[in-house]
Amino acid sequence: LKIKKIKDRSKNSPKNSIIYLITFCKMLFLFVVDILSEVLFFRFSLIYSFIICCAVYKSVIDM
């Protein structure tokens, strides 16, 4: 039974491995894009808050 399963798996493994590879690449791509967008958003928000803090600080000093 086990040997038969292994043989069956090896018979249609090329096609399955290609499908698996494509799926894996898609998932990896989406994962990377998600992380990049998170990092970029975080960085932009940090810069934005820094600018706001500088503006507030300047206005406080000017007062």
CHARMM internal coordinates of N, CA and C (Angstrom, degrees):
IC EDIT
DIST 1 N 1 CA 1.4758
DIST 1 CA 1 C 1.5321
ANGL 1 N 1 CA 1 C 110.26
DIST 1 C 2 N 1.3388
ANGL 1 CA 1 C 2 N 115.96
DIHE 1 N 1 CA 1 C 2 N -48.03
DIST 2 N 2 CA 1.4635
ANGL 1 C 2 N 2 CA 119.52
DIHE 1 CA 1 C 2 N 2 CA -179.75
DIST 2 CA 2 C 1.5216
ANGL 2 N 2 CA 2 C 111.55
DIHE 1 C 2 N 2 CA 2 C -64.10
DIST 2 C 3 N 1.3385
ANGL 2 CA 2 C 3 N 115.25
DIHE 2 N 2 CA 2 C 3 N -44.48
DIST 3 N 3 CA 1.4603
ANGL 2 C 3 N 3 CA 120.57
DIHE 2 CA 2 C 3 N 3 CA -179.30
DIST 3 CA 3 C 1.5322
ANGL 3 N 3 CA 3 C 110.36
DIHE 2 C 3 N 3 CA 3 C -61.26
DIST 3 C 4 N 1.3440
ANGL 3 CA 3 C 4 N 115.41
DIHE 3 N 3 CA 3 C 4 N -41.53
DIST 4 N 4 CA 1.4591
ANGL 3 C 4 N 4 CA 120.27
DIHE 3 CA 3 C 4 N 4 CA 179.69
DIST 4 CA 4 C 1.5311
ANGL 4 N 4 CA 4 C 110.28
DIHE 3 C 4 N 4 CA 4 C -62.25
DIST 4 C 5 N 1.3132
ANGL 4 CA 4 C 5 N 116.45
DIHE 4 N 4 CA 4 C 5 N -43.86
DIST 5 N 5 CA 1.4684
ANGL 4 C 5 N 5 CA 120.73
DIHE 4 CA 4 C 5 N 5 CA 179.37
DIST 5 CA 5 C 1.5224
ANGL 5 N 5 CA 5 C 110.80
DIHE 4 C 5 N 5 CA 5 C -60.05
DIST 5 C 6 N 1.3169
ANGL 5 CA 5 C 6 N 115.40
DIHE 5 N 5 CA 5 C 6 N -45.12
DIST 6 N 6 CA 1.4675
ANGL 5 C 6 N 6 CA 120.22
DIHE 5 CA 5 C 6 N 6 CA -179.75
DIST 6 CA 6 C 1.5278
ANGL 6 N 6 CA 6 C 109.92
DIHE 5 C 6 N 6 CA 6 C -62.22
DIST 6 C 7 N 1.3323
ANGL 6 CA 6 C 7 N 116.58
DIHE 6 N 6 CA 6 C 7 N -43.06
DIST 7 N 7 CA 1.4679
ANGL 6 C 7 N 7 CA 120.52
DIHE 6 CA 6 C 7 N 7 CA 178.97
DIST 7 CA 7 C 1.5258
ANGL 7 N 7 CA 7 C 110.44
DIHE 6 C 7 N 7 CA 7 C -62.29
DIST 7 C 8 N 1.3394
ANGL 7 CA 7 C 8 N 116.62
DIHE 7 N 7 CA 7 C 8 N -45.06
DIST 8 N 8 CA 1.4583
ANGL 7 C 8 N 8 CA 120.38
DIHE 7 CA 7 C 8 N 8 CA 179.14
DIST 8 CA 8 C 1.5262
ANGL 8 N 8 CA 8 C 110.61
DIHE 7 C 8 N 8 CA 8 C -60.23
DIST 8 C 9 N 1.3145
ANGL 8 CA 8 C 9 N 115.40
DIHE 8 N 8 CA 8 C 9 N -40.32
DIST 9 N 9 CA 1.4547
ANGL 8 C 9 N 9 CA 120.52
DIHE 8 CA 8 C 9 N 9 CA -178.39
DIST 9 CA 9 C 1.5323
ANGL 9 N 9 CA 9 C 110.55
DIHE 8 C 9 N 9 CA 9 C -65.67
DIST 9 C 10 N 1.3246
ANGL 9 CA 9 C 10 N 116.04
DIHE 9 N 9 CA 9 C 10 N -42.14
DIST 10 N 10 CA 1.4703
ANGL 9 C 10 N 10 CA 120.17
DIHE 9 CA 9 C 10 N 10 CA -178.68
DIST 10 CA 10 C 1.5311
ANGL 10 N 10 CA 10 C 110.84
DIHE 9 C 10 N 10 CA 10 C -69.26
DIST 10 C 11 N 1.3386
ANGL 10 CA 10 C 11 N 115.60
DIHE 10 N 10 CA 10 C 11 N -27.48
DIST 11 N 11 CA 1.4749
ANGL 10 C 11 N 11 CA 119.37
DIHE 10 CA 10 C 11 N 11 CA -179.07
DIST 11 CA 11 C 1.5308
ANGL 11 N 11 CA 11 C 110.54
DIHE 10 C 11 N 11 CA 11 C -65.09
DIST 11 C 12 N 1.3213
ANGL 11 CA 11 C 12 N 117.41
DIHE 11 N 11 CA 11 C 12 N -47.48
DIST 12 N 12 CA 1.4721
ANGL 11 C 12 N 12 CA 119.76
DIHE 11 CA 11 C 12 N 12 CA -177.73
DIST 12 CA 12 C 1.5346
ANGL 12 N 12 CA 12 C 111.42
DIHE 11 C 12 N 12 CA 12 C -106.65
DIST 12 C 13 N 1.3171
ANGL 12 CA 12 C 13 N 116.27
DIHE 12 N 12 CA 12 C 13 N 25.19
DIST 13 N 13 CA 1.4683
ANGL 12 C 13 N 13 CA 119.84
DIHE 12 CA 12 C 13 N 13 CA -179.45
DIST 13 CA 13 C 1.5327
ANGL 13 N 13 CA 13 C 113.46
DIHE 12 C 13 N 13 CA 13 C -71.41
DIST 13 C 14 N 1.3454
ANGL 13 CA 13 C 14 N 120.24
DIHE 13 N 13 CA 13 C 14 N -39.26
DIST 14 N 14 CA 1.4653
ANGL 13 C 14 N 14 CA 118.39
DIHE 13 CA 13 C 14 N 14 CA -178.99
DIST 14 CA 14 C 1.5236
ANGL 14 N 14 CA 14 C 113.40
DIHE 13 C 14 N 14 CA 14 C -56.93
DIST 14 C 15 N 1.3233
ANGL 14 CA 14 C 15 N 115.75
DIHE 14 N 14 CA 14 C 15 N -47.88
DIST 15 N 15 CA 1.4590
ANGL 14 C 15 N 15 CA 120.05
DIHE 14 CA 14 C 15 N 15 CA -179.66
DIST 15 CA 15 C 1.5310
ANGL 15 N 15 CA 15 C 110.34
DIHE 14 C 15 N 15 CA 15 C -64.14
DIST 15 C 16 N 1.3177
ANGL 15 CA 15 C 16 N 116.50
DIHE 15 N 15 CA 15 C 16 N -46.25
DIST 16 N 16 CA 1.4634
ANGL 15 C 16 N 16 CA 121.03
DIHE 15 CA 15 C 16 N 16 CA -179.00
DIST 16 CA 16 C 1.5206
ANGL 16 N 16 CA 16 C 111.56
DIHE 15 C 16 N 16 CA 16 C -63.00
DIST 16 C 17 N 1.3238
ANGL 16 CA 16 C 17 N 116.00
DIHE 16 N 16 CA 16 C 17 N -41.54
DIST 17 N 17 CA 1.4662
ANGL 16 C 17 N 17 CA 119.74
DIHE 16 CA 16 C 17 N 17 CA -178.75
DIST 17 CA 17 C 1.5287
ANGL 17 N 17 CA 17 C 110.37
DIHE 16 C 17 N 17 CA 17 C -65.10
DIST 17 C 18 N 1.3276
ANGL 17 CA 17 C 18 N 117.11
DIHE 17 N 17 CA 17 C 18 N -36.97
DIST 18 N 18 CA 1.4688
ANGL 17 C 18 N 18 CA 120.95
DIHE 17 CA 17 C 18 N 18 CA 178.06
DIST 18 CA 18 C 1.5219
ANGL 18 N 18 CA 18 C 109.53
DIHE 17 C 18 N 18 CA 18 C -65.28
DIST 18 C 19 N 1.3294
ANGL 18 CA 18 C 19 N 116.70
DIHE 18 N 18 CA 18 C 19 N -45.92
DIST 19 N 19 CA 1.4690
ANGL 18 C 19 N 19 CA 121.39
DIHE 18 CA 18 C 19 N 19 CA 178.76
DIST 19 CA 19 C 1.5247
ANGL 19 N 19 CA 19 C 109.46
DIHE 18 C 19 N 19 CA 19 C -61.64
DIST 19 C 20 N 1.3357
ANGL 19 CA 19 C 20 N 115.42
DIHE 19 N 19 CA 19 C 20 N -43.53
DIST 20 N 20 CA 1.4678
ANGL 19 C 20 N 20 CA 120.63
DIHE 19 CA 19 C 20 N 20 CA 179.65
DIST 20 CA 20 C 1.5245
ANGL 20 N 20 CA 20 C 110.19
DIHE 19 C 20 N 20 CA 20 C -62.17
DIST 20 C 21 N 1.3312
ANGL 20 CA 20 C 21 N 116.00
DIHE 20 N 20 CA 20 C 21 N -42.83
DIST 21 N 21 CA 1.4623
ANGL 20 C 21 N 21 CA 121.61
DIHE 20 CA 20 C 21 N 21 CA -179.13
DIST 21 CA 21 C 1.5231
ANGL 21 N 21 CA 21 C 110.18
DIHE 20 C 21 N 21 CA 21 C -62.78
DIST 21 C 22 N 1.3314
ANGL 21 CA 21 C 22 N 117.11
DIHE 21 N 21 CA 21 C 22 N -44.92
DIST 22 N 22 CA 1.4679
ANGL 21 C 22 N 22 CA 121.34
DIHE 21 CA 21 C 22 N 22 CA 179.68
DIST 22 CA 22 C 1.5247
ANGL 22 N 22 CA 22 C 109.78
DIHE 21 C 22 N 22 CA 22 C -61.85
DIST 22 C 23 N 1.3361
ANGL 22 CA 22 C 23 N 115.82
DIHE 22 N 22 CA 22 C 23 N -46.03
DIST 23 N 23 CA 1.4599
ANGL 22 C 23 N 23 CA 120.68
DIHE 22 CA 22 C 23 N 23 CA 179.79
DIST 23 CA 23 C 1.5220
ANGL 23 N 23 CA 23 C 110.56
DIHE 22 C 23 N 23 CA 23 C -61.69
DIST 23 C 24 N 1.3252
ANGL 23 CA 23 C 24 N 115.50
DIHE 23 N 23 CA 23 C 24 N -44.20
DIST 24 N 24 CA 1.4674
ANGL 23 C 24 N 24 CA 120.69
DIHE 23 CA 23 C 24 N 24 CA -179.98
DIST 24 CA 24 C 1.5239
ANGL 24 N 24 CA 24 C 110.58
DIHE 23 C 24 N 24 CA 24 C -62.07
DIST 24 C 25 N 1.3370
ANGL 24 CA 24 C 25 N 116.76
DIHE 24 N 24 CA 24 C 25 N -42.91
DIST 25 N 25 CA 1.4675
ANGL 24 C 25 N 25 CA 121.24
DIHE 24 CA 24 C 25 N 25 CA 179.31
DIST 25 CA 25 C 1.5240
ANGL 25 N 25 CA 25 C 110.56
DIHE 24 C 25 N 25 CA 25 C -62.92
DIST 25 C 26 N 1.3357
ANGL 25 CA 25 C 26 N 116.49
DIHE 25 N 25 CA 25 C 26 N -41.80
DIST 26 N 26 CA 1.4630
ANGL 25 C 26 N 26 CA 120.83
DIHE 25 CA 25 C 26 N 26 CA 178.23
DIST 26 CA 26 C 1.5234
ANGL 26 N 26 CA 26 C 110.42
DIHE 25 C 26 N 26 CA 26 C -60.47
DIST 26 C 27 N 1.3444
ANGL 26 CA 26 C 27 N 115.53
DIHE 26 N 26 CA 26 C 27 N -48.15
DIST 27 N 27 CA 1.4576
ANGL 26 C 27 N 27 CA 120.93
DIHE 26 CA 26 C 27 N 27 CA -179.33
DIST 27 CA 27 C 1.5270
ANGL 27 N 27 CA 27 C 110.59
DIHE 26 C 27 N 27 CA 27 C -61.35
DIST 27 C 28 N 1.3264
ANGL 27 CA 27 C 28 N 115.88
DIHE 27 N 27 CA 27 C 28 N -44.50
DIST 28 N 28 CA 1.4648
ANGL 27 C 28 N 28 CA 121.26
DIHE 27 CA 27 C 28 N 28 CA -179.89
DIST 28 CA 28 C 1.5252
ANGL 28 N 28 CA 28 C 110.30
DIHE 27 C 28 N 28 CA 28 C -62.06
DIST 28 C 29 N 1.3351
ANGL 28 CA 28 C 29 N 115.93
DIHE 28 N 28 CA 28 C 29 N -43.68
DIST 29 N 29 CA 1.4606
ANGL 28 C 29 N 29 CA 121.04
DIHE 28 CA 28 C 29 N 29 CA 179.98
DIST 29 CA 29 C 1.5274
ANGL 29 N 29 CA 29 C 110.66
DIHE 28 C 29 N 29 CA 29 C -61.22
DIST 29 C 30 N 1.3368
ANGL 29 CA 29 C 30 N 116.18
DIHE 29 N 29 CA 29 C 30 N -47.64
DIST 30 N 30 CA 1.4636
ANGL 29 C 30 N 30 CA 120.48
DIHE 29 CA 29 C 30 N 30 CA 179.47
DIST 30 CA 30 C 1.5229
ANGL 30 N 30 CA 30 C 110.74
DIHE 29 C 30 N 30 CA 30 C -62.02
DIST 30 C 31 N 1.3362
ANGL 30 CA 30 C 31 N 115.81
DIHE 30 N 30 CA 30 C 31 N -40.94
DIST 31 N 31 CA 1.4614
ANGL 30 C 31 N 31 CA 121.66
DIHE 30 CA 30 C 31 N 31 CA 179.77
DIST 31 CA 31 C 1.5192
ANGL 31 N 31 CA 31 C 110.62
DIHE 30 C 31 N 31 CA 31 C -61.59
DIST 31 C 32 N 1.3398
ANGL 31 CA 31 C 32 N 115.95
DIHE 31 N 31 CA 31 C 32 N -46.63
DIST 32 N 32 CA 1.4697
ANGL 31 C 32 N 32 CA 121.50
DIHE 31 CA 31 C 32 N 32 CA -179.43
DIST 32 CA 32 C 1.5248
ANGL 32 N 32 CA 32 C 110.23
DIHE 31 C 32 N 32 CA 32 C -64.14
DIST 32 C 33 N 1.3383
ANGL 32 CA 32 C 33 N 116.07
DIHE 32 N 32 CA 32 C 33 N -43.97
DIST 33 N 33 CA 1.4673
ANGL 32 C 33 N 33 CA 120.43
DIHE 32 CA 32 C 33 N 33 CA 179.71
DIST 33 CA 33 C 1.5253
ANGL 33 N 33 CA 33 C 109.68
DIHE 32 C 33 N 33 CA 33 C -61.07
DIST 33 C 34 N 1.3338
ANGL 33 CA 33 C 34 N 115.92
DIHE 33 N 33 CA 33 C 34 N -42.82
DIST 34 N 34 CA 1.4629
ANGL 33 C 34 N 34 CA 120.90
DIHE 33 CA 33 C 34 N 34 CA 179.84
DIST 34 CA 34 C 1.5192
ANGL 34 N 34 CA 34 C 110.46
DIHE 33 C 34 N 34 CA 34 C -60.45
DIST 34 C 35 N 1.3303
ANGL 34 CA 34 C 35 N 116.51
DIHE 34 N 34 CA 34 C 35 N -47.76
DIST 35 N 35 CA 1.4598
ANGL 34 C 35 N 35 CA 121.17
DIHE 34 CA 34 C 35 N 35 CA -179.37
DIST 35 CA 35 C 1.5333
ANGL 35 N 35 CA 35 C 110.27
DIHE 34 C 35 N 35 CA 35 C -62.85
DIST 35 C 36 N 1.3288
ANGL 35 CA 35 C 36 N 116.06
DIHE 35 N 35 CA 35 C 36 N -44.37
DIST 36 N 36 CA 1.4697
ANGL 35 C 36 N 36 CA 120.06
DIHE 35 CA 35 C 36 N 36 CA -179.39
DIST 36 CA 36 C 1.5205
ANGL 36 N 36 CA 36 C 110.66
DIHE 35 C 36 N 36 CA 36 C -61.45
DIST 36 C 37 N 1.3221
ANGL 36 CA 36 C 37 N 117.12
DIHE 36 N 36 CA 36 C 37 N -44.13
DIST 37 N 37 CA 1.4668
ANGL 36 C 37 N 37 CA 120.09
DIHE 36 CA 36 C 37 N 37 CA -179.14
DIST 37 CA 37 C 1.5265
ANGL 37 N 37 CA 37 C 109.97
DIHE 36 C 37 N 37 CA 37 C -65.21
DIST 37 C 38 N 1.3387
ANGL 37 CA 37 C 38 N 116.53
DIHE 37 N 37 CA 37 C 38 N -38.67
DIST 38 N 38 CA 1.4697
ANGL 37 C 38 N 38 CA 120.49
DIHE 37 CA 37 C 38 N 38 CA 178.06
DIST 38 CA 38 C 1.5242
ANGL 38 N 38 CA 38 C 109.68
DIHE 37 C 38 N 38 CA 38 C -61.98
DIST 38 C 39 N 1.3241
ANGL 38 CA 38 C 39 N 115.92
DIHE 38 N 38 CA 38 C 39 N -48.26
DIST 39 N 39 CA 1.4752
ANGL 38 C 39 N 39 CA 121.33
DIHE 38 CA 38 C 39 N 39 CA -177.71
DIST 39 CA 39 C 1.5287
ANGL 39 N 39 CA 39 C 110.13
DIHE 38 C 39 N 39 CA 39 C -62.79
DIST 39 C 40 N 1.3405
ANGL 39 CA 39 C 40 N 116.18
DIHE 39 N 39 CA 39 C 40 N -45.90
DIST 40 N 40 CA 1.4560
ANGL 39 C 40 N 40 CA 120.38
DIHE 39 CA 39 C 40 N 40 CA -179.56
DIST 40 CA 40 C 1.5245
ANGL 40 N 40 CA 40 C 110.34
DIHE 39 C 40 N 40 CA 40 C -62.80
DIST 40 C 41 N 1.3164
ANGL 40 CA 40 C 41 N 117.30
DIHE 40 N 40 CA 40 C 41 N -45.00
DIST 41 N 41 CA 1.4656
ANGL 40 C 41 N 41 CA 121.49
DIHE 40 CA 40 C 41 N 41 CA 179.55
DIST 41 CA 41 C 1.5213
ANGL 41 N 41 CA 41 C 109.66
DIHE 40 C 41 N 41 CA 41 C -60.89
DIST 41 C 42 N 1.3394
ANGL 41 CA 41 C 42 N 116.22
DIHE 41 N 41 CA 41 C 42 N -44.13
DIST 42 N 42 CA 1.4650
ANGL 41 C 42 N 42 CA 121.35
DIHE 41 CA 41 C 42 N 42 CA 179.75
DIST 42 CA 42 C 1.5263
ANGL 42 N 42 CA 42 C 110.00
DIHE 41 C 42 N 42 CA 42 C -60.55
DIST 42 C 43 N 1.3364
ANGL 42 CA 42 C 43 N 115.47
DIHE 42 N 42 CA 42 C 43 N -44.93
DIST 43 N 43 CA 1.4621
ANGL 42 C 43 N 43 CA 120.22
DIHE 42 CA 42 C 43 N 43 CA -178.83
DIST 43 CA 43 C 1.5209
ANGL 43 N 43 CA 43 C 110.62
DIHE 42 C 43 N 43 CA 43 C -64.52
DIST 43 C 44 N 1.3345
ANGL 43 CA 43 C 44 N 116.09
DIHE 43 N 43 CA 43 C 44 N -44.60
DIST 44 N 44 CA 1.4661
ANGL 43 C 44 N 44 CA 119.72
DIHE 43 CA 43 C 44 N 44 CA -179.74
DIST 44 CA 44 C 1.5184
ANGL 44 N 44 CA 44 C 110.70
DIHE 43 C 44 N 44 CA 44 C -62.97
DIST 44 C 45 N 1.3221
ANGL 44 CA 44 C 45 N 116.86
DIHE 44 N 44 CA 44 C 45 N -41.58
DIST 45 N 45 CA 1.4628
ANGL 44 C 45 N 45 CA 120.32
DIHE 44 CA 44 C 45 N 45 CA -179.65
DIST 45 CA 45 C 1.5278
ANGL 45 N 45 CA 45 C 110.16
DIHE 44 C 45 N 45 CA 45 C -66.32
DIST 45 C 46 N 1.3409
ANGL 45 CA 45 C 46 N 116.37
DIHE 45 N 45 CA 45 C 46 N -36.25
DIST 46 N 46 CA 1.4737
ANGL 45 C 46 N 46 CA 119.95
DIHE 45 CA 45 C 46 N 46 CA 176.80
DIST 46 CA 46 C 1.5230
ANGL 46 N 46 CA 46 C 110.27
DIHE 45 C 46 N 46 CA 46 C -63.28
DIST 46 C 47 N 1.3355
ANGL 46 CA 46 C 47 N 116.54
DIHE 46 N 46 CA 46 C 47 N -47.32
DIST 47 N 47 CA 1.4648
ANGL 46 C 47 N 47 CA 121.44
DIHE 46 CA 46 C 47 N 47 CA 179.83
DIST 47 CA 47 C 1.5274
ANGL 47 N 47 CA 47 C 109.75
DIHE 46 C 47 N 47 CA 47 C -61.55
DIST 47 C 48 N 1.3443
ANGL 47 CA 47 C 48 N 115.38
DIHE 47 N 47 CA 47 C 48 N -43.86
DIST 48 N 48 CA 1.4672
ANGL 47 C 48 N 48 CA 121.17
DIHE 47 CA 47 C 48 N 48 CA -178.89
DIST 48 CA 48 C 1.5239
ANGL 48 N 48 CA 48 C 110.53
DIHE 47 C 48 N 48 CA 48 C -61.36
DIST 48 C 49 N 1.3359
ANGL 48 CA 48 C 49 N 116.60
DIHE 48 N 48 CA 48 C 49 N -47.10
DIST 49 N 49 CA 1.4686
ANGL 48 C 49 N 49 CA 120.30
DIHE 48 CA 48 C 49 N 49 CA -179.04
DIST 49 CA 49 C 1.5279
ANGL 49 N 49 CA 49 C 110.23
DIHE 48 C 49 N 49 CA 49 C -66.28
DIST 49 C 50 N 1.3387
ANGL 49 CA 49 C 50 N 116.34
DIHE 49 N 49 CA 49 C 50 N -34.76
DIST 50 N 50 CA 1.4681
ANGL 49 C 50 N 50 CA 120.84
DIHE 49 CA 49 C 50 N 50 CA 177.47
DIST 50 CA 50 C 1.5213
ANGL 50 N 50 CA 50 C 110.36
DIHE 49 C 50 N 50 CA 50 C -63.49
DIST 50 C 51 N 1.3416
ANGL 50 CA 50 C 51 N 116.22
DIHE 50 N 50 CA 50 C 51 N -43.12
DIST 51 N 51 CA 1.4694
ANGL 50 C 51 N 51 CA 121.21
DIHE 50 CA 50 C 51 N 51 CA 178.98
DIST 51 CA 51 C 1.5239
ANGL 51 N 51 CA 51 C 109.19
DIHE 50 C 51 N 51 CA 51 C -63.56
DIST 51 C 52 N 1.3306
ANGL 51 CA 51 C 52 N 117.54
DIHE 51 N 51 CA 51 C 52 N -44.03
DIST 52 N 52 CA 1.4674
ANGL 51 C 52 N 52 CA 121.73
DIHE 51 CA 51 C 52 N 52 CA 179.96
DIST 52 CA 52 C 1.5295
ANGL 52 N 52 CA 52 C 109.48
DIHE 51 C 52 N 52 CA 52 C -60.85
DIST 52 C 53 N 1.3527
ANGL 52 CA 52 C 53 N 115.51
DIHE 52 N 52 CA 52 C 53 N -45.54
DIST 53 N 53 CA 1.4648
ANGL 52 C 53 N 53 CA 119.94
DIHE 52 CA 52 C 53 N 53 CA 179.71
DIST 53 CA 53 C 1.5234
ANGL 53 N 53 CA 53 C 110.77
DIHE 52 C 53 N 53 CA 53 C -60.04
DIST 53 C 54 N 1.3426
ANGL 53 CA 53 C 54 N 116.21
DIHE 53 N 53 CA 53 C 54 N -42.74
DIST 54 N 54 CA 1.4704
ANGL 53 C 54 N 54 CA 120.55
DIHE 53 CA 53 C 54 N 54 CA 178.90
DIST 54 CA 54 C 1.5204
ANGL 54 N 54 CA 54 C 110.33
DIHE 53 C 54 N 54 CA 54 C -62.19
DIST 54 C 55 N 1.3313
ANGL 54 CA 54 C 55 N 116.74
DIHE 54 N 54 CA 54 C 55 N -42.87
DIST 55 N 55 CA 1.4640
ANGL 54 C 55 N 55 CA 121.17
DIHE 54 CA 54 C 55 N 55 CA -179.21
DIST 55 CA 55 C 1.5302
ANGL 55 N 55 CA 55 C 110.00
DIHE 54 C 55 N 55 CA 55 C -63.92
DIST 55 C 56 N 1.3213
ANGL 55 CA 55 C 56 N 116.86
DIHE 55 N 55 CA 55 C 56 N -45.31
DIST 56 N 56 CA 1.4677
ANGL 55 C 56 N 56 CA 121.58
DIHE 55 CA 55 C 56 N 56 CA 179.11
DIST 56 CA 56 C 1.5271
ANGL 56 N 56 CA 56 C 109.72
DIHE 55 C 56 N 56 CA 56 C -62.09
DIST 56 C 57 N 1.3254
ANGL 56 CA 56 C 57 N 115.74
DIHE 56 N 56 CA 56 C 57 N -45.56
DIST 57 N 57 CA 1.4677
ANGL 56 C 57 N 57 CA 121.79
DIHE 56 CA 56 C 57 N 57 CA 179.96
DIST 57 CA 57 C 1.5335
ANGL 57 N 57 CA 57 C 110.76
DIHE 56 C 57 N 57 CA 57 C -59.14
DIST 57 C 58 N 1.3530
ANGL 57 CA 57 C 58 N 115.81
DIHE 57 N 57 CA 57 C 58 N -44.79
DIST 58 N 58 CA 1.4676
ANGL 57 C 58 N 58 CA 121.10
DIHE 57 CA 57 C 58 N 58 CA 179.24
DIST 58 CA 58 C 1.5217
ANGL 58 N 58 CA 58 C 110.55
DIHE 57 C 58 N 58 CA 58 C -62.14
DIST 58 C 59 N 1.3406
ANGL 58 CA 58 C 59 N 115.76
DIHE 58 N 58 CA 58 C 59 N -46.13
DIST 59 N 59 CA 1.4617
ANGL 58 C 59 N 59 CA 119.56
DIHE 58 CA 58 C 59 N 59 CA -177.61
DIST 59 CA 59 C 1.5326
ANGL 59 N 59 CA 59 C 110.23
DIHE 58 C 59 N 59 CA 59 C -64.70
DIST 59 C 60 N 1.3171
ANGL 59 CA 59 C 60 N 117.40
DIHE 59 N 59 CA 59 C 60 N -35.06
DIST 60 N 60 CA 1.4667
ANGL 59 C 60 N 60 CA 121.49
DIHE 59 CA 59 C 60 N 60 CA 178.69
DIST 60 CA 60 C 1.5309
ANGL 60 N 60 CA 60 C 109.23
DIHE 59 C 60 N 60 CA 60 C -67.37
DIST 60 C 61 N 1.3338
ANGL 60 CA 60 C 61 N 116.12
DIHE 60 N 60 CA 60 C 61 N -42.08
DIST 61 N 61 CA 1.4711
ANGL 60 C 61 N 61 CA 120.52
DIHE 60 CA 60 C 61 N 61 CA 179.84
DIST 61 CA 61 C 1.5385
ANGL 61 N 61 CA 61 C 109.96
DIHE 60 C 61 N 61 CA 61 C -66.53
DIST 61 C 62 N 1.3398
ANGL 61 CA 61 C 62 N 115.95
DIHE 61 N 61 CA 61 C 62 N -40.90
DIST 62 N 62 CA 1.4647
ANGL 61 C 62 N 62 CA 120.22
DIHE 61 CA 61 C 62 N 62 CA -178.88
DIST 62 CA 62 C 1.5272
ANGL 62 N 62 CA 62 C 110.82
DIHE 61 C 62 N 62 CA 62 C -64.94
DIST 62 C 63 N 1.3189
ANGL 62 CA 62 C 63 N 117.21
DIHE 62 N 62 CA 62 C 63 N -32.61
DIST 63 N 63 CA 1.4589
ANGL 62 C 63 N 63 CA 121.01
DIHE 62 CA 62 C 63 N 63 CA 179.99
DIST 63 CA 63 C 1.5334
ANGL 63 N 63 CA 63 C 108.82
DIHE 62 C 63 N 63 CA 63 C -66.40
END
COOR INIT
IC SEED 1 N 1 CA 1 C
IC BUILD
